[in-house]
Amino acid sequence: MEAQANSDAPKRASREQKYLHFALLPEDEALLVELSPEQQSILRTQGSYRKRAEALGIAIGTVRSRLHRAREALSRLRAERDADRAPAAQAPRPDAGLH
């Protein structure tokens, strides 16, 4: 049974590490203002769940849920932004087809 307990620890650590490597892009600054103040602060705070919880004075579970919701909201905003950009990039040029 001890081998099973040890095999779970690296999975949890790697999941947290992967989740914590979510990167804010420079162009995300314009989108961040559309998020709630709690979502903005959790995305801008760096470090592990524990470090973020200490920095913000909230429980680790609250960090996890806020971080999840903030990333989902930011991802939706990114998708909307990208969808708005796509038609302009794919619009036919006025001189297309004229040779």
JOZIPE-V105364 format. One record per backbone hydrogen bond with DSSP energy under -1.0 kcal/mol. NH is the residue of the N-H (numbers start at 0). CO is the residue of the C=O. E is the energy in kcal/mol with one decimal. If there is no record, write none. Layout:
# JOZIPE-V105364
NH/CO/E + NH/CO/E
This chain:
# JOZIPE-V105364
4/0/-1.7 + 5/1/-2.1 + 6/2/-1.8 + 7/3/-1.3 + 8/4/-1.2 + 11/7/-2.1 + 12/8/-2.4 + 13/9/-2.8 + 14/10/-2.3 + 15/11/-2.3 + 16/12/-2.7 + 17/13/-2.6 + 18/14/-2.6 + 19/15/-2.6 + 27/24/-2.1 + 28/25/-1.2 + 31/27/-2.4 + 33/30/-1.9 + 34/31/-1.9 + 39/35/-2.5 + 40/36/-2.5 + 41/37/-2.1 + 42/38/-1.8 + 43/39/-1.9 + 44/40/-1.5 + 51/47/-2.6 + 52/48/-2.7 + 53/49/-2.5 + 54/50/-2.5 + 55/51/-2.4 + 56/52/-1.4 + 57/52/-1.9 + 62/58/-2.0 + 63/59/-2.6 + 64/60/-2.3 + 65/61/-2.7 + 66/62/-2.8 + 67/63/-2.3 + 68/64/-2.5 + 69/65/-2.7 + 70/66/-2.4 + 71/67/-2.3 + 72/68/-2.5 + 73/69/-2.6 + 74/70/-2.5 + 75/71/-2.2 + 76/72/-2.3 + 77/73/-2.6 + 78/74/-2.3 + 79/75/-2.5 + 80/76/-2.5 + 81/77/-2.8 + 82/78/-2.4 + 83/79/-2.2 + 84/80/-1.7 + 85/81/-2.0 + 86/82/-1.0 + 88/84/-1.8 + 89/85/-1.9 + 95/92/-1.8 + 97/94/-1.7
